[in-house]
Amino acid sequence: MLLILALWQWQFGDGGRQDLKQKQQQLDAQEAQINELKRRNDRLEAEVASLKTGLEAIEERARSELGMVKDGETFIQVVNPPEDQN
């Protein structure tokens, strides 16, 4: 009877095999999340470094996100008509 109780505790009790398996799955999920966040941080770090060192990156961002143009430039926007107006 003691052997059965010990085996049950080993399999299902606190710190048993199932508990260990659950903890390992949680650890794997957290490690995957950490790795994704590290990749994101690396991309952001590279973007910040580019913005700090290169005026080209700042100019590109100003043009694409803010619609800015340089002095003396002419901005031409081409708008295609909707497809239903033939």
C-alpha positions in Angstrom: 0.0 0.0 0.0 2.9 2.4 0.8 4.4 1.7 -2.6 1.1 2.5 -4.4 0.9 5.8 -2.4 4.5 6.7 -3.2 4.0 6.0 -6.9 0.8 8.0 -7.0 2.6 10.9 -5.3 5.4 10.6 -7.7 3.1 10.7 -10.7 0.4 13.2 -9.6 1.5 15.0 -6.5 3.2 18.3 -6.0 6.5 18.2 -7.8 5.5 15.0 -9.6 5.9 14.1 -13.2 2.8 15.9 -14.4 3.6 19.0 -12.4 7.1 19.0 -13.9 5.7 18.6 -17.4 3.4 21.6 -16.9 6.2 23.7 -15.6 8.4 22.7 -18.6 5.7 23.8 -21.0 5.4 27.1 -19.2 9.1 27.6 -19.4 9.2 26.8 -23.1 6.4 29.3 -23.8 8.2 32.0 -21.8 11.5 31.3 -23.5 9.8 31.7 -26.9 8.3 34.9 -25.8 11.6 36.2 -24.5 13.3 35.3 -27.8 10.7 37.2 -29.8 11.1 40.2 -27.5 14.9 40.1 -27.9 14.5 40.0 -31.7 12.1 43.0 -31.5 14.5 44.9 -29.3 17.4 44.2 -31.7 15.3 45.6 -34.6 14.4 48.7 -32.6 18.0 49.2 -31.5 19.2 49.1 -35.1 16.5 51.6 -36.1 17.5 53.9 -33.3 21.2 53.7 -34.2 20.3 54.4 -37.8 18.3 57.5 -36.8 21.0 58.7 -34.6 23.8 58.4 -37.2 22.2 59.0 -40.6 20.3 62.0 -41.9 19.1 59.8 -44.8 17.0 57.7 -42.4 15.5 60.7 -40.8 14.7 62.3 -44.2 13.2 59.0 -45.4 11.0 58.8 -42.4 9.9 62.5 -42.6 9.0 62.0 -46.3 7.1 58.7 -45.9 5.3 59.3 -42.5 4.9 63.0 -42.5 4.7 63.8 -46.2 7.5 66.4 -46.0 9.4 67.8 -49.0 12.6 69.7 -49.3 12.8 73.4 -50.2 12.6 73.8 -54.0 11.0 70.3 -54.6 7.7 69.9 -56.2 5.4 67.2 -54.8 3.2 65.5 -57.2 0.6 63.0 -56.0 -1.0 60.6 -58.5 -4.4 59.5 -57.6 -5.9 56.6 -59.5 -9.7 56.8 -60.0 -11.8 54.1 -58.3 -12.3 51.0 -60.4 -16.1 51.5 -60.6 -15.8 54.8 -62.4 -14.9 53.6 -66.0 
